[in-house]
Amino acid sequence: MRDDGAVDRLTNFARQMRKQPSEAEQKLWQSLRNRQLQDLKFRRQFPVGPFIADFACEECRLIVEVDGEQHADAMSYDEHRTQKLSELDWQVIRFTASDVVRDLDAVLATIFRDALPRQNS
């Protein structure tokens, strides 16, 4: 049975989060939006199951997470979340916010490398 109230709350929360991106999320979004990365369509702050993905490409079922400093204290939650998303057939890759800010090209290359085989399957 689907809880429409929970879905609405998650969607509204995702909408709020899109209005308050971190510096790293803004920087990465500028390179992912409008199919700029090899024509892959990414969405940001996208609800997936009971979670909100920072960035998600539905066609290749790839989630990209940008972890700020607060994630150092949430490692076991992040592992649990990644496991649950994996059970829903999503691959999750994580980058630190500092990686995105310092070396965006390497982050984009990794995203493309991980998306390519999933896009073709």
N, CA, C and O atoms as CSV, one atom per row, in Angstrom:
chain,resi,resn,atom,element,x,y,z
A,1,MET,N,N,0.835,-1.181,0.000
A,1,MET,CA,C,0.000,0.000,0.000
A,1,MET,C,C,0.882,1.248,0.000
A,1,MET,O,O,1.823,1.350,0.787
A,2,ARG,N,N,0.582,2.163,-0.858
A,2,ARG,CA,C,1.375,3.378,-1.018
A,2,ARG,C,C,0.875,4.465,-0.071
A,2,ARG,O,O,-0.331,4.677,0.056
A,3,ASP,N,N,1.793,5.145,0.585
A,3,ASP,CA,C,1.454,6.247,1.477
A,3,ASP,C,C,1.649,7.552,0.712
A,3,ASP,O,O,2.754,8.093,0.666
A,4,ASP,N,N,0.565,8.056,0.111
A,4,ASP,CA,C,0.651,9.270,-0.699
A,4,ASP,C,C,1.122,10.467,0.123
A,4,ASP,O,O,1.795,11.353,-0.402
A,5,GLY,N,N,0.774,10.498,1.398
A,5,GLY,CA,C,1.226,11.589,2.263
A,5,GLY,C,C,2.738,11.589,2.399
A,5,GLY,O,O,3.361,12.650,2.370
A,6,ALA,N,N,3.336,10.413,2.548
A,6,ALA,CA,C,4.796,10.308,2.659
A,6,ALA,C,C,5.459,10.712,1.345
A,6,ALA,O,O,6.495,11.377,1.349
A,7,VAL,N,N,4.870,10.315,0.231
A,7,VAL,CA,C,5.413,10.681,-1.084
A,7,VAL,C,C,5.357,12.194,-1.251
A,7,VAL,O,O,6.323,12.804,-1.710
A,8,ASP,N,N,4.245,12.794,-0.886
A,8,ASP,CA,C,4.112,14.251,-0.986
A,8,ASP,C,C,5.134,14.966,-0.106
A,8,ASP,O,O,5.733,15.956,-0.525
A,9,ARG,N,N,5.332,14.466,1.112
A,9,ARG,CA,C,6.315,15.083,2.018
A,9,ARG,C,C,7.724,14.973,1.452
A,9,ARG,O,O,8.497,15.929,1.517
A,10,LEU,N,N,8.059,13.822,0.901
A,10,LEU,CA,C,9.377,13.624,0.312
A,10,LEU,C,C,9.573,14.547,-0.889
A,10,LEU,O,O,10.631,15.158,-1.035
A,11,THR,N,N,8.577,14.647,-1.733
A,11,THR,CA,C,8.652,15.527,-2.900
A,11,THR,C,C,8.803,16.984,-2.482
A,11,THR,O,O,9.606,17.717,-3.060
A,12,ASN,N,N,8.036,17.404,-1.482
A,12,ASN,CA,C,8.140,18.782,-1.001
A,12,ASN,C,C,9.510,19.055,-0.389
A,12,ASN,O,O,10.072,20.133,-0.578
A,13,PHE,N,N,10.049,18.080,0.346
A,13,PHE,CA,C,11.371,18.246,0.937
A,13,PHE,C,C,12.434,18.349,-0.163
A,13,PHE,O,O,13.344,19.174,-0.074
A,14,ALA,N,N,12.318,17.516,-1.191
A,14,ALA,CA,C,13.262,17.572,-2.317
A,14,ALA,C,C,13.196,18.942,-2.986
A,14,ALA,O,O,14.224,19.518,-3.341
A,15,ARG,N,N,11.997,19.450,-3.153
A,15,ARG,CA,C,11.806,20.767,-3.762
A,15,ARG,C,C,12.507,21.850,-2.926
A,15,ARG,O,O,13.152,22.739,-3.482
A,16,GLN,N,N,12.383,21.776,-1.608
A,16,GLN,CA,C,13.055,22.730,-0.719
A,16,GLN,C,C,14.575,22.611,-0.839
A,16,GLN,O,O,15.283,23.617,-0.857
A,17,MET,N,N,15.065,21.384,-0.919
A,17,MET,CA,C,16.506,21.172,-1.004
A,17,MET,C,C,17.080,21.724,-2.309
A,17,MET,O,O,18.219,22.189,-2.333
A,18,ARG,N,N,16.311,21.678,-3.384
A,18,ARG,CA,C,16.775,22.239,-4.657
A,18,ARG,C,C,16.991,23.740,-4.557
A,18,ARG,O,O,17.781,24.308,-5.311
A,19,LYS,N,N,16.302,24.377,-3.642
A,19,LYS,CA,C,16.430,25.825,-3.469
A,19,LYS,C,C,17.641,26.213,-2.634
A,19,LYS,O,O,18.003,27.388,-2.585
A,20,GLN,N,N,18.280,25.236,-1.971
A,20,GLN,CA,C,19.395,25.523,-1.071
A,20,GLN,C,C,20.604,24.617,-1.341
A,20,GLN,O,O,21.065,23.922,-0.436
A,21,PRO,N,N,21.114,24.619,-2.559
A,21,PRO,CA,C,22.250,23.728,-2.848
A,21,PRO,C,C,23.535,24.233,-2.201
A,21,PRO,O,O,23.725,25.432,-1.996
A,22,SER,N,N,24.400,23.290,-1.890
A,22,SER,CA,C,25.728,23.662,-1.398
A,22,SER,C,C,26.558,24.182,-2.574
A,22,SER,O,O,26.156,24.051,-3.730
A,23,GLU,N,N,27.700,24.764,-2.276
A,23,GLU,CA,C,28.590,25.252,-3.337
A,23,GLU,C,C,28.990,24.109,-4.269
A,23,GLU,O,O,28.984,24.265,-5.490
A,24,ALA,N,N,29.337,22.962,-3.688
A,24,ALA,CA,C,29.758,21.817,-4.503
A,24,ALA,C,C,28.600,21.310,-5.364
A,24,ALA,O,O,28.803,20.974,-6.531
A,25,GLU,N,N,27.392,21.252,-4.804
A,25,GLU,CA,C,26.241,20.804,-5.590
A,25,GLU,C,C,25.954,21.765,-6.745
A,25,GLU,O,O,25.643,21.329,-7.854
A,26,GLN,N,N,26.057,23.057,-6.489
A,26,GLN,CA,C,25.854,24.042,-7.560
A,26,GLN,C,C,26.877,23.844,-8.676
A,26,GLN,O,O,26.539,23.867,-9.859
A,27,LYS,N,N,28.126,23.649,-8.276
A,27,LYS,CA,C,29.191,23.495,-9.268
A,27,LYS,C,C,28.979,22.236,-10.114
A,27,LYS,O,O,29.102,22.277,-11.338
A,28,LEU,N,N,28.666,21.137,-9.464
A,28,LEU,CA,C,28.445,19.891,-10.198
A,28,LEU,C,C,27.202,20.001,-11.081
A,28,LEU,O,O,27.216,19.533,-12.220
A,29,TRP,N,N,26.141,20.605,-10.581
A,29,TRP,CA,C,24.909,20.740,-11.358
A,29,TRP,C,C,25.142,21.536,-12.636
A,29,TRP,O,O,24.534,21.239,-13.664
A,30,GLN,N,N,26.001,22.529,-12.588
A,30,GLN,CA,C,26.273,23.322,-13.785
A,30,GLN,C,C,26.887,22.468,-14.895
A,30,GLN,O,O,26.783,22.817,-16.071
A,31,SER,N,N,27.522,21.360,-14.534
A,31,SER,CA,C,28.122,20.465,-15.532
A,31,SER,C,C,27.229,19.282,-15.903
A,31,SER,O,O,27.453,18.631,-16.923
A,32,LEU,N,N,26.226,19.006,-15.085
A,32,LEU,CA,C,25.341,17.870,-15.361
A,32,LEU,C,C,24.027,18.278,-16.016
A,32,LEU,O,O,23.424,17.487,-16.740
A,33,ARG,N,N,23.585,19.494,-15.769
A,33,ARG,CA,C,22.254,19.907,-16.234
A,33,ARG,C,C,22.196,19.992,-17.753
A,33,ARG,O,O,23.215,20.161,-18.424
A,34,ASN,N,N,21.005,19.874,-18.268
A,34,ASN,CA,C,20.746,19.993,-19.708
A,34,ASN,C,C,21.577,19.028,-20.558
A,34,ASN,O,O,22.015,19.368,-21.657
A,35,ARG,N,N,21.782,17.826,-20.031
A,35,ARG,CA,C,22.481,16.758,-20.774
A,35,ARG,C,C,23.901,17.147,-21.209
A,35,ARG,O,O,24.369,16.727,-22.267
A,36,GLN,N,N,24.570,17.942,-20.392
A,36,GLN,CA,C,25.914,18.396,-20.757
A,36,GLN,C,C,26.971,17.299,-20.650
A,36,GLN,O,O,28.006,17.376,-21.313
A,37,LEU,N,N,26.729,16.293,-19.837
A,37,LEU,CA,C,27.693,15.207,-19.704
A,37,LEU,C,C,27.261,14.059,-20.609
A,37,LEU,O,O,26.435,13.230,-20.228
A,38,GLN,N,N,27.824,14.022,-21.796
A,38,GLN,CA,C,27.602,12.939,-22.760
A,38,GLN,C,C,26.122,12.619,-22.965
A,38,GLN,O,O,25.751,11.454,-23.108
A,39,ASP,N,N,25.291,13.637,-22.980
A,39,ASP,CA,C,23.861,13.522,-23.242
A,39,ASP,C,C,23.101,12.711,-22.185
A,39,ASP,O,O,22.007,12.215,-22.457
A,40,LEU,N,N,23.669,12.574,-20.991
A,40,LEU,CA,C,22.982,11.890,-19.895
A,40,LEU,C,C,22.061,12.885,-19.189
A,40,LEU,O,O,22.475,14.002,-18.878
A,41,LYS,N,N,20.833,12.489,-18.939
A,41,LYS,CA,C,19.876,13.363,-18.269
A,41,LYS,C,C,19.921,13.115,-16.764
A,41,LYS,O,O,19.521,12.056,-16.281
A,42,PHE,N,N,20.412,14.104,-16.043
A,42,PHE,CA,C,20.439,14.042,-14.588
A,42,PHE,C,C,19.363,14.938,-14.020
A,42,PHE,O,O,19.024,15.978,-14.584
A,43,ARG,N,N,18.835,14.506,-12.887
A,43,ARG,CA,C,17.899,15.319,-12.117
A,43,ARG,C,C,18.536,15.543,-10.754
A,43,ARG,O,O,19.311,14.711,-10.282
A,44,ARG,N,N,18.216,16.649,-10.130
A,44,ARG,CA,C,18.818,16.912,-8.819
A,44,ARG,C,C,17.765,16.882,-7.725
A,44,ARG,O,O,16.595,17.200,-7.939
A,45,GLN,N,N,18.225,16.487,-6.546
A,45,GLN,CA,C,17.336,16.319,-5.394
A,45,GLN,C,C,16.104,15.541,-5.824
A,45,GLN,O,O,14.970,16.014,-5.750
A,46,PHE,N,N,16.381,14.328,-6.274
A,46,PHE,CA,C,15.377,13.477,-6.908
A,46,PHE,C,C,14.950,12.346,-5.963
A,46,PHE,O,O,15.794,11.571,-5.513
A,47,PRO,N,N,13.654,12.245,-5.658
A,47,PRO,CA,C,13.196,11.155,-4.790
A,47,PRO,C,C,13.379,9.783,-5.446
A,47,PRO,O,O,12.963,9.560,-6.583
A,48,VAL,N,N,14.008,8.878,-4.705
A,48,VAL,CA,C,14.193,7.492,-5.134
A,48,VAL,C,C,13.807,6.622,-3.942
A,48,VAL,O,O,14.488,6.622,-2.916
A,49,GLY,N,N,12.725,5.891,-4.084
A,49,GLY,CA,C,12.229,5.131,-2.935
A,49,GLY,C,C,11.982,6.096,-1.778
A,49,GLY,O,O,11.383,7.154,-1.971
A,50,PRO,N,N,12.439,5.739,-0.578
A,50,PRO,CA,C,12.231,6.624,0.568
A,50,PRO,C,C,13.342,7.663,0.746
A,50,PRO,O,O,13.410,8.317,1.786
A,51,PHE,N,N,14.200,7.820,-0.244
A,51,PHE,CA,C,15.370,8.690,-0.130
A,51,PHE,C,C,15.326,9.805,-1.170
A,51,PHE,O,O,14.541,9.766,-2.117
A,52,ILE,N,N,16.178,10.789,-0.971
A,52,ILE,CA,C,16.359,11.839,-1.963
A,52,ILE,C,C,17.810,11.785,-2.418
A,52,ILE,O,O,18.731,11.936,-1.615
A,53,ALA,N,N,18.001,11.569,-3.711
A,53,ALA,CA,C,19.343,11.520,-4.296
A,53,ALA,C,C,19.779,12.933,-4.654
A,53,ALA,O,O,18.975,13.724,-5.147
A,54,ASP,N,N,21.041,13.254,-4.411
A,54,ASP,CA,C,21.554,14.566,-4.818
A,54,ASP,C,C,21.382,14.735,-6.329
A,54,ASP,O,O,20.847,15.741,-6.795
A,55,PHE,N,N,21.842,13.740,-7.082
A,55,PHE,CA,C,21.724,13.751,-8.546
A,55,PHE,C,C,21.408,12.326,-8.982
A,55,PHE,O,O,21.967,11.370,-8.446
A,56,ALA,N,N,20.517,12.186,-9.948
A,56,ALA,CA,C,20.153,10.851,-10.418
A,56,ALA,C,C,19.937,10.860,-11.927
A,56,ALA,O,O,19.313,11.766,-12.480
A,57,CYS,N,N,20.464,9.840,-12.566
A,57,CYS,CA,C,20.221,9.608,-13.987
A,57,CYS,C,C,19.342,8.361,-14.065
A,57,CYS,O,O,19.803,7.245,-13.825
A,58,GLU,N,N,18.070,8.569,-14.403
A,58,GLU,CA,C,17.128,7.442,-14.429
A,58,GLU,C,C,17.474,6.432,-15.509
A,58,GLU,O,O,17.330,5.229,-15.288
A,59,GLU,N,N,17.927,6.886,-16.674
A,59,GLU,CA,C,18.166,5.961,-17.778
A,59,GLU,C,C,19.293,4.983,-17.468
A,59,GLU,O,O,19.269,3.851,-17.952
A,60,CYS,N,N,20.270,5.386,-16.681
A,60,CYS,CA,C,21.342,4.439,-16.323
A,60,CYS,C,C,21.295,4.063,-14.839
A,60,CYS,O,O,22.187,3.378,-14.339
A,61,ARG,N,N,20.254,4.513,-14.143
A,61,ARG,CA,C,20.029,4.157,-12.735
A,61,ARG,C,C,21.286,4.407,-11.901
A,61,ARG,O,O,21.755,3.545,-11.159
A,62,LEU,N,N,21.804,5.615,-12.055
A,62,LEU,CA,C,23.013,6.028,-11.347
A,62,LEU,C,C,22.685,7.220,-10.461
A,62,LEU,O,O,22.092,8.202,-10.908
A,63,ILE,N,N,23.080,7.115,-9.206
A,63,ILE,CA,C,22.916,8.204,-8.240
A,63,ILE,C,C,24.291,8.739,-7.893
A,63,ILE,O,O,25.220,7.976,-7.629
A,64,VAL,N,N,24.412,10.048,-7.896
A,64,VAL,CA,C,25.651,10.721,-7.515
A,64,VAL,C,C,25.364,11.516,-6.248
A,64,VAL,O,O,24.482,12.374,-6.222
A,65,GLU,N,N,26.120,11.218,-5.206
A,65,GLU,CA,C,25.977,11.907,-3.931
A,65,GLU,C,C,27.191,12.791,-3.688
A,65,GLU,O,O,28.326,12.384,-3.936
A,66,VAL,N,N,26.949,13.991,-3.207
A,66,VAL,CA,C,28.020,14.916,-2.822
A,66,VAL,C,C,27.938,15.054,-1.315
A,66,VAL,O,O,26.994,15.631,-0.774
A,67,ASP,N,N,28.940,14.517,-0.652
A,67,ASP,CA,C,28.942,14.479,0.809
A,67,ASP,C,C,29.720,15.645,1.400
A,67,ASP,O,O,30.906,15.826,1.125
A,68,GLY,N,N,29.040,16.418,2.203
A,68,GLY,CA,C,29.696,17.488,2.946
A,68,GLY,C,C,30.292,16.945,4.234
A,68,GLY,O,O,30.315,15.734,4.457
A,69,GLU,N,N,30.766,17.834,5.068
A,69,GLU,CA,C,31.418,17.422,6.321
A,69,GLU,C,C,30.483,16.653,7.240
A,69,GLU,O,O,30.946,15.799,7.996
A,70,GLN,N,N,29.179,16.927,7.202
A,70,GLN,CA,C,28.233,16.255,8.094
A,70,GLN,C,C,28.180,14.757,7.846
A,70,GLN,O,O,27.756,14.003,8.721
A,71,HIS,N,N,28.606,14.310,6.662
A,71,HIS,CA,C,28.539,12.881,6.345
A,71,HIS,C,C,29.602,12.061,7.059
A,71,HIS,O,O,29.506,10.834,7.104
A,72,ALA,N,N,30.600,12.707,7.609
A,72,ALA,CA,C,31.616,11.979,8.374
A,72,ALA,C,C,30.972,11.291,9.575
A,72,ALA,O,O,31.423,10.228,10.002
A,73,ASP,N,N,29.922,11.894,10.114
A,73,ASP,CA,C,29.231,11.324,11.271
A,73,ASP,C,C,28.100,10.381,10.871
A,73,ASP,O,O,27.479,9.766,11.738
A,74,ALA,N,N,27.825,10.259,9.587
A,74,ALA,CA,C,26.673,9.485,9.128
A,74,ALA,C,C,27.075,8.307,8.248
A,74,ALA,O,O,26.295,7.862,7.406
A,75,MET,N,N,28.280,7.806,8.440
A,75,MET,CA,C,28.769,6.756,7.542
A,75,MET,C,C,27.903,5.502,7.573
A,75,MET,O,O,27.638,4.922,6.520
A,76,SER,N,N,27.454,5.067,8.746
A,76,SER,CA,C,26.660,3.838,8.780
A,76,SER,C,C,25.293,4.067,8.133
A,76,SER,O,O,24.766,3.163,7.484
A,77,TYR,N,N,24.713,5.248,8.297
A,77,TYR,CA,C,23.453,5.563,7.614
A,77,TYR,C,C,23.666,5.573,6.104
A,77,TYR,O,O,22.856,5.025,5.357
A,78,ASP,N,N,24.748,6.192,5.659
A,78,ASP,CA,C,25.041,6.243,4.221
A,78,ASP,C,C,25.219,4.841,3.650
A,78,ASP,O,O,24.758,4.560,2.543
A,79,GLU,N,N,25.881,3.962,4.393
A,79,GLU,CA,C,26.062,2.577,3.938
A,79,GLU,C,C,24.710,1.870,3.831
A,79,GLU,O,O,24.447,1.166,2.856
A,80,HIS,N,N,23.866,2.060,4.827
A,80,HIS,CA,C,22.525,1.458,4.821
A,80,HIS,C,C,21.724,1.979,3.628
A,80,HIS,O,O,21.081,1.210,2.914
A,81,ARG,N,N,21.774,3.273,3.428
A,81,ARG,CA,C,21.052,3.925,2.332
A,81,ARG,C,C,21.540,3.398,0.982
A,81,ARG,O,O,20.731,3.088,0.108
A,82,THR,N,N,22.851,3.297,0.811
A,82,THR,CA,C,23.422,2.775,-0.431
A,82,THR,C,C,22.960,1.342,-0.667
A,82,THR,O,O,22.636,0.973,-1.795
A,83,GLN,N,N,22.927,0.540,0.384
A,83,GLN,CA,C,22.472,-0.851,0.264
A,83,GLN,C,C,21.011,-0.911,-0.186
A,83,GLN,O,O,20.661,-1.691,-1.072
A,84,LYS,N,N,20.171,-0.093,0.420
A,84,LYS,CA,C,18.747,-0.085,0.058
A,84,LYS,C,C,18.551,0.385,-1.386
A,84,LYS,O,O,17.720,-0.167,-2.108
A,85,LEU,N,N,19.298,1.387,-1.805
A,85,LEU,CA,C,19.194,1.866,-3.186
A,85,LEU,C,C,19.704,0.811,-4.166
A,85,LEU,O,O,19.167,0.660,-5.263
A,86,SER,N,N,20.734,0.092,-3.765
A,86,SER,CA,C,21.253,-0.995,-4.586
A,86,SER,C,C,20.189,-2.082,-4.777
A,86,SER,O,O,20.062,-2.652,-5.861
A,87,GLU,N,N,19.437,-2.358,-3.727
A,87,GLU,CA,C,18.354,-3.342,-3.821
A,87,GLU,C,C,17.271,-2.877,-4.792
A,87,GLU,O,O,16.528,-3.698,-5.332
A,88,LEU,N,N,17.177,-1.573,-5.016
A,88,LEU,CA,C,16.233,-1.020,-5.989
A,88,LEU,C,C,16.871,-0.885,-7.375
A,88,LEU,O,O,16.310,-0.250,-8.267
A,89,ASP,N,N,18.058,-1.493,-7.542
A,89,ASP,CA,C,18.811,-1.507,-8.798
A,89,ASP,C,C,19.376,-0.139,-9.183
A,89,ASP,O,O,19.431,0.207,-10.364
A,90,TRP,N,N,19.793,0.629,-8.186
A,90,TRP,CA,C,20.485,1.891,-8.426
A,90,TRP,C,C,21.925,1.734,-7.970
A,90,TRP,O,O,22.191,1.141,-6.925
A,91,GLN,N,N,22.843,2.262,-8.746
A,91,GLN,CA,C,24.251,2.321,-8.340
A,91,GLN,C,C,24.470,3.701,-7.719
A,91,GLN,O,O,24.005,4.711,-8.249
A,92,VAL,N,N,25.170,3.733,-6.608
A,92,VAL,CA,C,25.445,4.996,-5.923
A,92,VAL,C,C,26.949,5.240,-5.932
A,92,VAL,O,O,27.735,4.374,-5.549
A,93,ILE,N,N,27.335,6.433,-6.377
A,93,ILE,CA,C,28.733,6.834,-6.251
A,93,ILE,C,C,28.771,8.112,-5.426
A,93,ILE,O,O,27.887,8.962,-5.529
A,94,ARG,N,N,29.802,8.230,-4.610
A,94,ARG,CA,C,29.915,9.342,-3.672
A,94,ARG,C,C,31.203,10.112,-3.903
A,94,ARG,O,O,32.253,9.551,-4.216
A,95,PHE,N,N,31.078,11.402,-3.737
A,95,PHE,CA,C,32.230,12.300,-3.788
A,95,PHE,C,C,32.139,13.241,-2.600
A,95,PHE,O,O,31.047,13.580,-2.143
A,96,THR,N,N,33.282,13.655,-2.110
A,96,THR,CA,C,33.257,14.686,-1.084
A,96,THR,C,C,33.046,16.029,-1.766
A,96,THR,O,O,33.373,16.208,-2.939
A,97,ALA,N,N,32.501,16.954,-1.018
A,97,ALA,CA,C,32.294,18.294,-1.558
A,97,ALA,C,C,33.626,18.899,-1.988
A,97,ALA,O,O,33.697,19.591,-3.003
A,98,SER,N,N,34.674,18.640,-1.224
A,98,SER,CA,C,35.978,19.207,-1.591
A,98,SER,C,C,36.508,18.606,-2.885
A,98,SER,O,O,37.173,19.306,-3.649
A,99,ASP,N,N,36.235,17.323,-3.158
A,99,ASP,CA,C,36.639,16.719,-4.439
A,99,ASP,C,C,35.963,17.439,-5.606
A,99,ASP,O,O,36.601,17.720,-6.621
A,100,VAL,N,N,34.675,17.733,-5.456
A,100,VAL,CA,C,33.926,18.403,-6.518
A,100,VAL,C,C,34.490,19.799,-6.765
A,100,VAL,O,O,34.667,20.209,-7.912
A,101,VAL,N,N,34.768,20.520,-5.695
A,101,VAL,CA,C,35.255,21.898,-5.825
A,101,VAL,C,C,36.679,21.930,-6.385
A,101,VAL,O,O,37.007,22.774,-7.220
A,102,ARG,N,N,37.531,20.991,-5.912
A,102,ARG,CA,C,38.937,21.006,-6.327
A,102,ARG,C,C,39.189,20.385,-7.687
A,102,ARG,O,O,40.025,20.885,-8.441
A,103,ASP,N,N,38.488,19.303,-8.025
A,103,ASP,CA,C,38.809,18.576,-9.256
A,103,ASP,C,C,37.547,18.093,-9.962
A,103,ASP,O,O,37.302,16.891,-10.068
A,104,LEU,N,N,36.767,19.024,-10.433
A,104,LEU,CA,C,35.496,18.712,-11.085
A,104,LEU,C,C,35.690,17.801,-12.292
A,104,LEU,O,O,34.872,16.912,-12.531
A,105,ASP,N,N,36.758,18.008,-13.054
A,105,ASP,CA,C,36.981,17.172,-14.246
A,105,ASP,C,C,37.125,15.701,-13.884
A,105,ASP,O,O,36.589,14.841,-14.583
A,106,ALA,N,N,37.838,15.399,-12.806
A,106,ALA,CA,C,38.001,14.011,-12.375
A,106,ALA,C,C,36.663,13.433,-11.901
A,106,ALA,O,O,36.362,12.270,-12.169
A,107,VAL,N,N,35.871,14.229,-11.209
A,107,VAL,CA,C,34.551,13.792,-10.754
A,107,VAL,C,C,33.671,13.468,-11.959
A,107,VAL,O,O,33.019,12.424,-11.988
A,108,LEU,N,N,33.649,14.351,-12.947
A,108,LEU,CA,C,32.833,14.128,-14.145
A,108,LEU,C,C,33.297,12.892,-14.917
A,108,LEU,O,O,32.473,12.140,-15.439
A,109,ALA,N,N,34.601,12.684,-14.989
A,109,ALA,CA,C,35.132,11.503,-15.681
A,109,ALA,C,C,34.684,10.220,-14.975
A,109,ALA,O,O,34.346,9.235,-15.631
A,110,THR,N,N,34.682,10.236,-13.653
A,110,THR,CA,C,34.242,9.069,-12.886
A,110,THR,C,C,32.759,8.821,-13.090
A,110,THR,O,O,32.340,7.678,-13.274
A,111,ILE,N,N,31.965,9.873,-13.059
A,111,ILE,CA,C,30.520,9.728,-13.278
A,111,ILE,C,C,30.266,9.125,-14.657
A,111,ILE,O,O,29.482,8.186,-14.788
A,112,PHE,N,N,30.917,9.654,-15.673
A,112,PHE,CA,C,30.720,9.132,-17.025
A,112,PHE,C,C,31.167,7.678,-17.124
A,112,PHE,O,O,30.475,6.855,-17.724
A,113,ARG,N,N,32.308,7.362,-16.545
A,113,ARG,CA,C,32.826,5.979,-16.575
A,113,ARG,C,C,31.833,5.015,-15.930
A,113,ARG,O,O,31.630,3.913,-16.440
A,114,ASP,N,N,31.210,5.410,-14.817
A,114,ASP,CA,C,30.275,4.525,-14.132
A,114,ASP,C,C,28.918,4.482,-14.824
A,114,ASP,O,O,28.206,3.484,-14.714
A,115,ALA,N,N,28.549,5.541,-15.532
A,115,ALA,CA,C,27.252,5.586,-16.205
A,115,ALA,C,C,27.249,4.806,-17.497
A,115,ALA,O,O,26.236,4.205,-17.852
A,116,LEU,N,N,28.345,4.802,-18.199
A,116,LEU,CA,C,28.384,4.220,-19.541
A,116,LEU,C,C,27.916,2.773,-19.605
A,116,LEU,O,O,27.038,2.467,-20.411
A,117,PRO,N,N,28.462,1.861,-18.789
A,117,PRO,CA,C,28.002,0.475,-18.918
A,117,PRO,C,C,26.540,0.296,-18.504
A,117,PRO,O,O,25.854,-0.581,-19.028
A,118,ARG,N,N,26.067,1.103,-17.586
A,118,ARG,CA,C,24.672,0.991,-17.145
A,118,ARG,C,C,23.725,1.567,-18.189
A,118,ARG,O,O,22.584,1.121,-18.307
A,119,GLN,N,N,24.191,2.551,-18.944
A,119,GLN,CA,C,23.374,3.167,-19.982
A,119,GLN,C,C,23.143,2.184,-21.122
A,119,GLN,O,O,22.078,2.194,-21.740
A,120,ASN,N,N,24.113,1.349,-21.402
A,120,ASN,CA,C,24.033,0.427,-22.532
A,120,ASN,C,C,23.405,-0.905,-22.189
A,120,ASN,O,O,23.263,-1.764,-23.060
A,121,SER,N,N,23.021,-1.096,-20.922
A,121,SER,CA,C,22.453,-2.404,-20.552
A,121,SER,C,C,20.950,-2.388,-20.532
A,121,SER,O,O,20.325,-3.407,-20.240
